[in-house]
């Protein structure tokens, strides 16, 4: 290995990483090391040779696979990957930095070919990967500061449309249950504010309450909003789970949905259609998000002339159901 390092003009550690397929070594250096190794008659260890024959895998990093929004996204990601001859590994981070580090190390070890990121950020351990943009895509949640191919919807436009619909029904006192800090939730709040401003309606800061995308946090946020009299006539929620949580509290407080208060969600998870009342919400094309994201990743991996960094925006749909009504 020392001879390879000397001829290739790199250090022994770089040789070791190059022969192991680590992404810490750029493609040009790796090819030079491999060419020198072949010229000097170096034989890959059996373990490395075995890895060359292994199934190619894609790693999917997401915050919480229990979130119903991601079931269809992940299912479509896996289907397209398998059709392309790749296996799928799921990295459920629970938003914990230690788990994100382990996921990053899995990628750096060269045991996966590519990475799909839903978490909204790139682990700092991957910042040095020279070709990350050709081996990773973001789905549903854009990642600021990185030129990664991203597949999602126009969150701002979708939120604006939902709130404008409430305004068209005659609502003027519209509250917002916001999601935790993330680019998507920030865009949804901006859409809420923009639609209110376009209608000439002031946004009362006390009408915006933060949740964490769970039903329980929707309940807690709704309790806060209903305690601030007069109660709002409508609530726009940053996701369906919080909207359903809000509905349960409204019912407990003796309010009729939608006669007394209208509720709008976001995502259109499966339960939204079957809840009582059925939830008016913004539908994201969940399966198409997953399908398109994996198609883009496999294309980047297999076609060297494909440009990385494209922002792909899929259409959303405002689905009107029984949780909203005209304000008399």
Secondary structure, 3 states (H helix, E strand, C coil): CHHHHHHHCCCHHHHHHHHHCCCCCCHHHHHHHHHHHHHCCCCCCHHHHHHHCCCEEEEEEECCCCCCHHHHHHHHHHHHHHHCCEEEEEEECCCCHHHHHHHHHHHHCCCCCEEEECCCCCCHHHCCCCCHHHCEEEECCCCCCCCCEEEECCHHHHHHHHHHHHHHCCCCCEEEEECCCCHHHHHHHHHHHHHHHHCCCCCCHHHEEECCCCHHHHHHHHHHHHHCCCCCCEEEECCHHHHHHHHHHHHHCCCCCCCCCEEEEEECCHHHHHCCCCCEEEECCHHHHHHHHHHHHHHHHHCCCCCCCCEEECCCEEECCCCCCCCC
